Amino acid sequence: MKTLADWLAHAEHLHAKNIELGLERVRAVAERMGLAFACPVITVAGTNGKGSTCAMLESILTEAGYRTGVYSSPHLVHFEERLRIGGEIVAAERLPTYFEAVERARSETSLTYFEFTTLALFACMIDAGVEVAILEVGLGGRLDAVNIIDTDCAILTSIDLDHMDFLGPDRERIGFEKAGIMRPGKPAIVSDPMPPASVVAHAEAIGAELWLSGRDFNVSGDPQQWSWAGRGRRYAGLAYPALRGANQLVNAAGVLAALEALRPRLPVTAQAIRVGLSLVELPGRFQIVPGQPALVLDVAHNPHAVAALTENLDAMGFYPVTHAVFGVMADKELGPILDRIGPLVDRWYFTDLPTPRAARAVDLEAAWKARNRRPEVTASTHADPMAALQAAVDAADPADRIVVFGSFFTVGGVLEHGIPRLQAKHLQPGA
């Protein structure tokens, strides 16, 4: 029998393109497989904040006693991270059966890697008998493979410029694509405090039950606690979510709105909300790893996410030197990324990544040099993220911090053998 690695290699060669948006092919195979969820489905789309939103929903609903299934992409280290059942990553050995089912059903139909693997993981989740399915959209919404499933509640997180080759040149067009996960008569939660007009127009055109931040729900808070108020319900004195960063309150507000909208089908207690938010975990989202130097891991890879990362780094306080390990896909807008975080970075370590879609480290360095106006800042290039991290550790003092950010491949590359615990060289025994 083929292993998971065998099936993933097979899936990579089924289609001429890495990405081909459209639902006809994948929907036909899903129908032949008889894929259908018997439980409530929550679908999450957006530019940034999707993973955090899914993790908060999972944590709260698990605390409320539901058996959850969460589908997300991409993964950091291991493919099986894309499916969590009952809060646990699915075992790799469980998956080949479902890949085989997709292969049988597809016949001569050509599927992309994403489409093939999405169908397999959906089949596994359905087979596991989950009581609520949380589905994270891969790219866009309207034409993404995840959208073959009719959602019971759509959540749109922040909407900004990313994947413009596929989704359109501005927020209005991108917002319309992401709003494609909405369904008539079903709740549509918009976490983005300033959504594109296209999102609201689409929700109204199809008759979705629209919940807008600032109109149907809002948040308030002080440094110790925060409150949420929605349609006829209020939660006061909440602890801040365990996921770090000011932007997480925007995500949490949308999560509570979704749970309120779904209350008739998925009731949760105030205690489940409090505990769920306090326990939520998600690697690579402003993840601070204690050590000397401190290590920050963040999959921020577009200008909007990097702006949030920069604000969060600012709030950490003073560090003598900030070292940045950075690798990213070639289609990203480098200028705004480098301009936004550049003032905080004293030493750059640009890295190659193990995918042909990535920008080369030498090209990242050249783009940085063309914009750099601080002669004291240094840069170097490295073959992979671990080599870049090691160079940063070798150069760092104990009081410094190292920020690893950019692509999932960048953060995943330094997590490949577990979470690094850093010790600056002159703290090590015998140094």
C-alpha positions, 0 to 999 in steps of 0.5 A: 500500500502507498504511504502518505509520502507516496500519495503526496508525490503522486498528487504533485504530478497530476496537473500541469499547474500548481494553482487552477481556480475553479470548482467544476473538476473538484466538485465532480470528483467530490460528488462521485465520492459522495462527500457531504458533512452531516454537521454544522460547517464554518468556513473561514476566508480572508487575507490574514487571520484565518488560521488564528480564527480557526484555532480560536473556534476550535479551542472554544468549541472543544472546551464546550464539549464538541468533537471538532474537525479543522482543515487548514493550509499550508502546513509548517513542517508535516503535511498531516498538520492540515487536519486536526480532529478533536484537537489532535493532528491526524496520524499520517498512517490514517490518510492513505486510505482517503487518498486512494478513495480520491484516486478511484473517484477522479478517474481521468479528471485532472486535479491540482495538488491542493484539490486532491489533498483537500478532498482526501482530508475532507473525506477523513474528517467526515469519516471521523464523525466530527460534530462541527467542521471548521474549514480554512480557505486556501486562496480567495474563496469563490473558486477555491476547492473548499467552497464546494462545501456549503457553509452554515456560517462564513467568516471573512477576516482581514481583506488586503492585497495578496495573490493579486495575479489570481484574485484581482488588482485591488481590495474591492475585487479581492473582497468579492472573491472572498465573499464567494463563501457566503450562502443565502440565508446563512450568517456571514461574519465580517471581522474586518473593521473596514471591509470593501464595499463589494463584500457588503454588496455581495452579502446583500445581493444573495441575502446572507445574514450579514454581521458587520464589525462596528454595526452588529458586534464590537469590542472594547477594552483596557490593558487588563481585559476586554469586552464583546457586545453583539446582538442582544448578548455581551461578554465582559471581563474577558482575558485577552486571547492566548495568541499574541498580538493586537490584531488577535482581538479583531479575529476573536471578535469575529469568532464570538459573532460566529458563535452567537450566530450559530447558538441555536445549533452550537450552544456554548457557555461563557465559561467555554469562551473564557477558557477556550480563548485562554488556551488557544495555540497556533504555531508561527503566529507571533510565537515568542520562544523564550531564550537568550536571545528571544526568538519570534516566529511569524508567517507574515508574508504580505504587507498587511501581515508584516505591518501587524508583526511590526506593531507587535515587535514594537510593543515587545520593548527594547532589544539592543539588536534585532536580527531578521531571518526572511524568506518569501515567495517570488510573487510578494510585494517586497517594497512595502514589506521591507519599508514597513519592518526595515526600521526595526531590523539591524541585521538581515539573514535572507534565505533560499527556500525549498520550492521553485516559487520562492524568491532567491536569497540573493534577489531578496538581498538586492531588493533590500540594498536598493531601498536601504538608507541605513549604512550600519545595517548588515545583510547576508544570504543563506541556503536554508532557514536553519543555516540563516538562523544559526548565523543569527544565533552566532552573531547575537548577544543574549539580550538581542532578539531574532525574528524569523518571518515570511513564508510558511517554508521559512518558519517551518524550516526552523521548526523542522526538528522541534522548537529551537531553544536559543543560547547565545554562544557566550552563554554556552558551557565552556564559551 
